[in-house]
Amino acid sequence: MSRPLSFLLFALTLTVAVQVKAQVQQITYTEPEREDGRRTNFEIIGKINDNFLVFKNNNSTNAISIYDSDMKLQQRVPLSFLPDKYINVDFVAYPEFCYLIYEYQKKASSTAQRSSSTVRPAR
């Protein structure tokens, strides 16, 4: 291979490598909270009003943790309205709020009940 052609091939490879490196994701994480343990169940709700919302369940304690864009904890909101034992919790997220939908069963009834709540984090 001639010298100018090999230099051109090297320059092209270097240019592609630099562009690929510039498009790499950045991963940011947060330190665990005091209440978090190995058995903490969590669900990432999503980004709402420039904050990240995460639902956490520790035994029978339910809360939504609100993080800023640097994953610093801004607020932990306890969800005292949720029953101690529920069957399922789901979220429907929108840009400014989300719906929390939970399913539970009353002790005297064999049918499951469903209820919902709207979560609107402060700006």
Disulfide bonds with the S-S distance in Angstrom:
none
